[in-house]
Amino acid sequence: MIDASDVFYNKQATLEFNGTSVGATIGAKEGGKPYVELNQEIPQSSEPNNLFKKIEGTTSDGEEVILKSVNTVTGFDSGSGHKIRSVKDVREIEIDGIGGDAFVDEEVVVKFDTLCFLPEYPITHTGHQFSIIQRGDWEAEGSYANDVEDRVSYISARRHPIRTAQIKLKQEDQNGPPRVQLEKAQSRINDILDLSSFLLGVGCSSFKIEVEKSDDKYIRIVDTHRNIGGAHTMNNLVWGDLGDLVDTAYDWYSDETREDYKLESVIGFYLDSINVTRTVEGQLSTLFNGIELLAKRHSDYGPNYGSTPKRLEYIVNELNVEVSDLAKNSGVFPEDYIQNSHKRGGKERIIELLLGILRRNDLSIIANPIEERLIRDEPIPEYFYSKSRQYVVHGDNHSTFDGRYDLLFADLESTRVFMQRLLRNRIFGEVDADKHPRLGELEPNEYATFN
């Protein structure tokens, strides 16, 4: 049975620690961790620092090796003195067999071994090469690791990332040495993995990257993986090949607007919210953070509203997101406010509006329904989760939730779908529901509530 601690790739090397040479095995584990195993303990003349910014060496094939951010285990024996016993962690391993040789006006192939990524969902064509994206000067395709079904089962059962696929990127628009080629390719792949993480409901990342020139290779192994999210057990929003959706959204997502709207962070919040090992309060808090970050960034590049309700109304209108059904499903939003909640008439309404105008010295309130509702302290559908937010984040004593934990679960479901709809409409725009029913529909599951 496959395990994250199994060795995926290794090489023999000689490393230099404080002027002392030692043999070692360097490589990567199936779970995405770079690792270093020393052949022996390293004697030291004085108490060593256990942290090393950089360690250099060579492989048995003469390739240059650089280890970055090395954390060692040190010790002291009365007979032999101070020593470095082992390497505990290493952030990055670089193995360079190409050197400074540049690629000029030629196609370069960069291979990315990835964690949790699947070129399609569900798995049907294990021996197939999947086209992920094609552009004029570059393209990417994906293929499964051996025994991928067992690997997905491992992720689902253990809630731990493991190698599932390889992405092969071919590019011919970048001249330069391997490091330059790798950085360019990785910027492209990272955007693909961001989009795939949202669609698959699990954090996808690359950990071993390889550039090949003739028979020589430049390899980088990095300790990086994302939130396990739904761990291939829930919240996948695609059925079939990912390529069509990734290709549709890529050019917009890879532009600077991704950073403008903090979409990588928002997707990270979303993945954290579907991690079922977390409490319902933790999942809700994460959803609130993600939704309100996205709403704030949209407002910052628009009317620059200062209040959460106004930001939410703005983003809902801008992205054309339906919320009335989510408010109704939440279980805590007053149903009579879902439609036209500002049209309530009567002397009370006139008095409260006049008081609001006096407080704010702003006549525009009369023409703004959301301002009117805020003055009256009435709930708005765009902020249907406000009671849960105040209850979970600020500890407000809402009698609504007394003995009614089921209502929190109902609000969690509605709030999660709200974030999914916001991200879908922001990243993909119009989605063909016939072609992509899961992404196109995004309906909340109904939770039973008890009176």
Buried (B, 14 or more C-beta within 10 A) or exposed (E): EBEBEEEBBBBEBBBEBBEEEBBBBBBBBBBBBBBBEBEEBBBBEEEBEBEBEEBEBBBEEEBBBBBBBBEBBBBEEEEEEBBBBBBBBBBBBBBBBBEEEBBEEEEBBBBBBBBBBBBBBEBEEEEBEBBBBEEEEBBBBBBBBEBBEEBBBBBBEBBBBBBBBBBBBBBBEBEBBBBBBBEBBBEBBBBBBBBBBBBBBBBBBBBBBBBBBEEBBBBBBBBEBBBBBBBBBEBBBBEBBBBBBBBBBBEEBBEEBBEEBBBBBBBBBBBBBBBBEBEBBBBBBBBBBBBBBBBBBBBEEEEEBEEBBBBBBBBBEBBEBEBBBBBBBBBBBEEEBBEEBBEBEEEEBEEBBEEBBEEEEEEEBEEBBBBBBBBBEBBBBBBBBBBBBEBBEEEEEBEBBEEBEBBBBBBBBBBBBBBBBBBBBBBBEEBEEEEBBBBBEBEBEEBEBEE
